[in-house]
Amino acid sequence: MTRSDVQLMLDVKAGDQQSFELLLQRYRTPLVNFLYRMVRNREQAEDLAQEVFLRVYRAREDYEPSAKFTTWLFRIATNLALNSVRDHRYQKLEISMDAPIVADTEEGDERMMEVADAHPDIEQHLVEKTRKKMIRHAIEKLPEKQRAAVLLHKYQELDYAEISKILKCSESALKSLLFRAYETLRVELAPLVAHSVKH
């Protein structure tokens, strides 16, 4: 039977190195993805994920299973990401908002554009890629705390109780934070909705 996160962490606390490896395997990818969406830099996200696990490991002896392991993990990750975003804000202002967020595919968009007419599935792929890029841009423009709340809610699928513990705010404050964030996204992504209605 698969051991729960809490059980694994208690085993880590008891000195079991292998349990820590299992937690690392279980959460490394979701953590890096979350951090990447926060800081918009793959290398930085990897470094921050490493720092999160380092902090988890250092705190193993003080670990008490009072909250879910994911709540604790993502609280550490969110704090590190928010600090990192603030530290890199000035540096980020120099980067154009139009710069591609993620490296494009090997063949490059130009070549894909040439064959788009012959292959509707490729055209569909391009539309989908553009849509995802617009959503990423919109989320990226949100204030840090709103962005963290949206990412934890939509992408990590955590519940309100967990997110409010991670962001250290009440559930009602979280709901209004998410409401403002989704309202901003709705306005920002209105052209996208209008475009998909036309098709």
C-alpha positions in Angstrom: 0.0 0.0 0.0 1.3 3.5 -0.8 2.3 5.4 2.2 0.7 8.8 2.7 2.7 12.0 2.5 2.4 12.5 6.3 3.6 8.9 6.9 6.6 9.4 4.6 7.5 12.7 6.4 7.2 11.0 9.8 9.6 8.3 8.5 11.9 11.0 7.2 11.8 12.5 10.7 12.7 9.1 12.1 15.8 9.2 9.9 14.6 7.2 6.8 16.4 8.8 3.8 14.5 6.7 1.3 11.2 8.2 2.3 12.6 11.6 1.5 13.5 10.4 -1.9 9.9 9.2 -2.4 8.5 12.6 -1.5 11.0 14.2 -3.8 9.9 11.9 -6.7 6.2 12.5 -5.9 6.3 16.3 -5.7 9.3 17.5 -7.7 7.4 17.9 -11.0 4.3 19.7 -9.7 6.5 21.9 -7.5 8.8 22.9 -10.4 5.8 23.6 -12.6 4.1 25.7 -9.9 7.4 27.7 -9.3 7.9 28.1 -13.1 4.5 29.6 -13.5 5.3 32.0 -10.6 8.9 33.1 -11.6 8.8 32.5 -15.4 12.3 31.1 -15.5 12.9 27.3 -15.7 16.4 27.4 -14.2 15.2 29.6 -11.3 12.2 27.3 -10.8 14.6 24.3 -10.5 16.8 26.1 -8.0 13.8 27.2 -5.9 12.4 23.6 -5.9 15.7 22.4 -4.7 15.7 25.0 -1.9 12.1 24.0 -0.9 13.1 20.4 -0.5 16.3 21.5 1.3 14.1 23.4 3.8 11.7 20.5 4.2 14.7 18.2 4.9 16.2 20.7 7.4 12.9 21.0 9.2 12.3 17.3 9.4 13.0 17.0 13.1 10.4 19.7 13.9 7.8 18.3 11.6 4.3 17.9 13.2 1.5 16.5 11.0 -0.9 19.3 12.0 -1.5 20.3 8.4 -1.5 18.4 5.1 2.0 17.9 3.8 1.1 19.7 0.5 0.0 22.7 2.5 3.3 22.9 4.2 5.3 22.2 1.0 3.4 24.8 -1.0 3.6 27.4 1.8 7.4 27.1 1.6 7.4 27.2 -2.2 5.0 30.2 -2.3 7.1 32.2 0.2 10.3 31.5 -1.8 8.6 32.3 -5.1 7.1 35.6 -3.9 10.5 36.7 -2.5 12.2 35.7 -5.7 9.6 37.6 -7.8 10.2 40.7 -5.7 14.0 40.4 -5.9 13.8 40.0 -9.7 11.2 42.6 -10.3 13.5 45.3 -11.5 15.4 42.9 -13.7 12.1 41.8 -15.1 11.1 45.3 -16.2 13.9 45.2 -18.7 12.4 42.2 -20.4 9.8 42.9 -23.1 6.3 41.4 -22.3 6.3 40.2 -25.9 9.3 38.0 -25.4 8.3 34.3 -25.7 7.7 32.8 -22.3 8.6 29.3 -23.1 11.1 28.2 -25.7 9.2 27.3 -28.9 9.4 23.9 -30.6 12.5 22.9 -32.5 11.0 23.5 -35.9 10.0 27.1 -35.0 6.7 28.8 -35.6 7.6 30.1 -39.1 7.9 26.6 -40.6 4.7 25.5 -38.9 2.9 28.5 -40.4 3.8 27.5 -43.9 2.1 24.1 -43.6 -0.9 25.3 -41.5 -3.3 25.3 -44.5 -2.5 21.8 -45.5 -3.0 20.4 -42.0 -5.9 21.7 -40.0 -4.6 19.7 -37.0 -1.4 21.8 -37.0 -3.5 25.0 -37.3 -5.5 23.8 -34.4 -2.3 23.2 -32.5 -1.2 26.7 -33.2 -4.5 28.2 -32.1 -4.2 26.1 -28.9 -0.6 27.3 -28.4 -1.6 30.9 -28.8 -4.5 30.5 -26.4 -2.2 29.0 -23.7 0.3 31.8 -24.3 -2.4 34.4 -23.8 -3.6 32.7 -20.6 0.0 32.5 -19.3 0.6 36.2 -20.1 -2.6 37.2 -18.3 -1.8 35.2 -15.2 1.8 36.6 -15.3 0.4 40.1 -15.1 -1.6 39.5 -12.0 -0.2 40.8 -8.7 2.0 38.1 -7.0 -0.4 37.1 -4.3 -3.3 36.8 -6.8 -1.1 34.8 -9.2 -0.1 32.4 -6.4 -3.8 32.0 -5.4 -4.9 31.2 -9.0 -2.0 28.8 -9.6 -2.6 26.9 -6.3 -6.4 26.8 -7.0 -6.5 26.0 -10.8 -3.2 24.2 -11.4 -2.5 22.5 -8.1 -6.2 22.0 -7.4 -5.9 22.7 -3.7 -9.0 23.6 -1.7 -9.7 27.0 -0.1 -8.7 25.8 3.3 -5.3 24.7 2.1 -4.6 27.8 0.0 -5.6 30.2 2.8 -3.1 28.4 5.1 -0.4 28.6 2.5 -1.0 32.3 1.9 -1.7 33.0 5.6 -5.1 34.7 5.1 -8.7 33.9 6.0 -10.8 31.9 3.6 -13.0 35.0 3.0 -9.9 37.1 2.2 -8.8 34.3 -0.2 -12.2 34.2 -1.9 -12.1 37.9 -2.6 -8.5 37.6 -3.7 -9.5 34.9 -6.2 -12.6 36.8 -7.2 -10.5 39.9 -8.1 -7.9 37.7 -9.9 -10.6 35.8 -12.0 -12.4 39.1 -12.7 -9.1 40.6 -14.1 -8.4 37.4 -16.1 -12.0 37.5 -17.5 -11.5 41.0 -18.8 -8.0 40.3 -20.0 -9.1 37.1 -21.8 -12.4 38.5 -23.2 -10.9 38.6 -26.8 -10.1 34.9 -26.5 -13.7 34.1 -25.5 -15.1 36.2 -28.3 -12.7 34.5 -30.8 -13.8 31.0 -29.8 -17.5 31.9 -30.0 -17.0 33.0 -33.6 -15.4 29.7 -34.6 
